[in-house]
Amino acid sequence: MEGEHFLALDFGSGQIAATLAIYDERTNTCRVRYSTRVQCPSVSACYILDFNRTVNTLAHLLEDVGQYTDEVPTVVVGLRGDFLSFRRAGGFLSITRDNHVITERDVRAVLDSSIPPNLGDTLEVVDLLPQCFTIDGKTGLQNPIGLTARCLEAETFVSAGPKTHLQNINRVLEAVGYEEFEAVPTILALCDTLLKPEEKKTGVLLLDIGQQNCSAALYHKGMLEAAWENPIGADMIAQEVADMLQNELKDAQKVLQEYTYGDDEIMDDMLDEAAEKLLRALHKEWVQTLSYVKYPPAQLVLTGGGASTAIKNAAKRVLGVRRTRTATHDHLSADTTEDLAASYTSALSLALYSQRHGGHTRQSTAPERGIQGFFNKMLAKIGLN
């Protein structure tokens, strides 16, 4: 008997990637049934630029996916783009009864209290990641249920986005027949599935490079300190090469797609210079936040379609990191002969993340069920549900 089917949709820069995967809880393995990527100029990250064209493109994509399963899969949508904002937060719960044993209800309450009250009417929480708990001054607890306490605190990492953009994504999914789906910031799924525990402890920056957008997350001592969405990506490198070659952008993009780093010294120098410019632009944004200044990363982990040798070479000069590596899901098995390329890494991470933890369940109707699902997923992330 096959396990549960998951369909991950990654809205990128002018394209949508989809991965259909099956998860077997008995063996804790994942098998990829089908992966595809289609051009969709009507989306930019998760901005919907043209509703009807996006719906039509997604509908055709789902027809192709439907040939590989007779079941209705759990759908998880990756959120990315500079409309997302991130912050660390904390919750507090004072317990007045003596010898009180912490329950699941208490954990729900303290996580709920960590949601910043100043989000305003225009923003909505899209993910709340519990990081650790404190009871009566004892920090670093992962699971407080069953312990006695007079005071329960929680450290969380909150992702938020404008309600209008999130509602537009809802409408697109509803139009293709999915009134209920899970929504996860893509960078959080990548952190969960690509980073090693020891990397998070020693300090690491994960950088996901798309064509027009870069997502990044910073860890220090095992805690997620900060995350960023920057509206620049690998197209900046292509544009720099186009300017040097006095070509059009689309011509430079085609040249780079066919080029292997190391084949030509002059081309390598151009790529190194362009990659350095991209990283300097990103670094300029990151150093404006206190977290990056306080906890500069010792290591860089690269992923995404724009990750390249030139970026790895420039990272040590620009960011001052000691080590770099490129992360993909090359250990997964696939039913198709198609190579699981780097451009599918985000979609694969979303599928794995959903299988392990789940995301915020979004629904066009019955919002109270969506909120309940949100807290259930929050508890599942730390093994409490």
Secondary structure, DSSP 4 states (H G I P E B T S, - for coil): ---EEEEEEEE-EEEEEEEEEEEETTTTEEEEEEEEEEEEEEEETTEES-HHHHHHHHHHHHHHHHTT-SS-PEEEEEE-STT-EEEEEEEEEE--STTPBP-HHHHHHHHHHTS-GGG-SSEEEEEEEEEEEEETTEEEES--TT-B-SEEEEEEEEEEEEHHHHHHHHHHHHHTT-SEEEEEEHHHHHHHHHS-HHHHHH-EEEEEE-SS-EEEEEEETTEEEEEEEES--HHHHHHHHHHHHT--HHHHHHHHHH--TTS-HHHHHHHHHHHHHHHHHHHHHHTTSHHHHHS--SEEEEESTT--HHHHHHHHHHT--SEEEE---TTSEESSSS---GGGHHHHHHHHHHHHT--EEEESS-HHHHHHHHHHHHHHHTT--
